Amino acid sequence: MNSLLTFSNWTPEQAQSLLELALKVKQQPQDYTDVLRGKNIIGYFEKPSLRTRLSFDIGVQKLGGHFIYVDTASSKLSGREDAVDMAANMSCWADGIVARVFSHTTLETFVENASVPVVNALCDKYHPCQAIADYLSMYETFGTVKGKTLAYVGDGNNVTHSLLLLGALLGCHQVVVTPEGHEVDEDILAHARSLAEQTQTTITTSNDVDAAKGADIIYADTWLSMGDDTPLEKIKARFMPYQVNSAMMKLTGASHVMHCQPAHRDLEITSELIDGEKSLLMLQAENRMHAQNAVLTTLFA
């Protein structure tokens, strides 16, 4: 693995190894304090962030490296020069690039023109670092991922895509429930299903919440993506039947709830669930750092 943009070209063995490494990094951090010693990692951010920025910044320090945060908005870098040149320039000084961008094509350009590893910290199509943190949280909670069922309820988006791909590789059955017109990308879904064939994993898509019955975990995400200017009342009218709440938990029989955050309380998920005993939200947030450190360890060790 030279870079991590998506899990689409991974094998089940590679995915399982990364998951197990993430748990080791979390449980035995003292064994990984020199992984990035003497190395500088650039955090190139086109979009604002709390969890991604802080988990990478602190995580890189824990691995012995130095993290340089570049906010393209406040630095007025957006549109100033081509991504080809930015990638080449950053490679002159840094040992790696962590990029949180609007378009996946920017990441592809970085990989093509950078001479150092590139990590996708979020783009319009994928969010791989979130996915490995989520499955690490499931792994810790249940002792396994294989054979469990994760039901994502809401808008089919970049998080959904990465959950599908990595879940298929890890043997986690997937249910994706979305309002009509908000389904996941058909090409990514087809690829996830091809990966699922290798692990005898099922993938179910539906517009009906009943499809999530029997799931072990219900997963929610924001209804309103960053930069979306659709009026809130219009969003609520379309998505409120898909709100993750106690009634849905009872209907499905799920024992836990997940959300990648930021969460809009009492919109896509109720405060009762966020703060309740079924919530894995803070475990997911904590595990962003450990999962990302496992990715960096794999890239640089």
Summary of the structure (lengths in Angstrom):
residues: 301
radius of gyration: 18.7
end to end distance: 11.0
largest distance: 55.0
contacts: 1055
relative contact order: 0.16
helix: 47%
strand: 16%
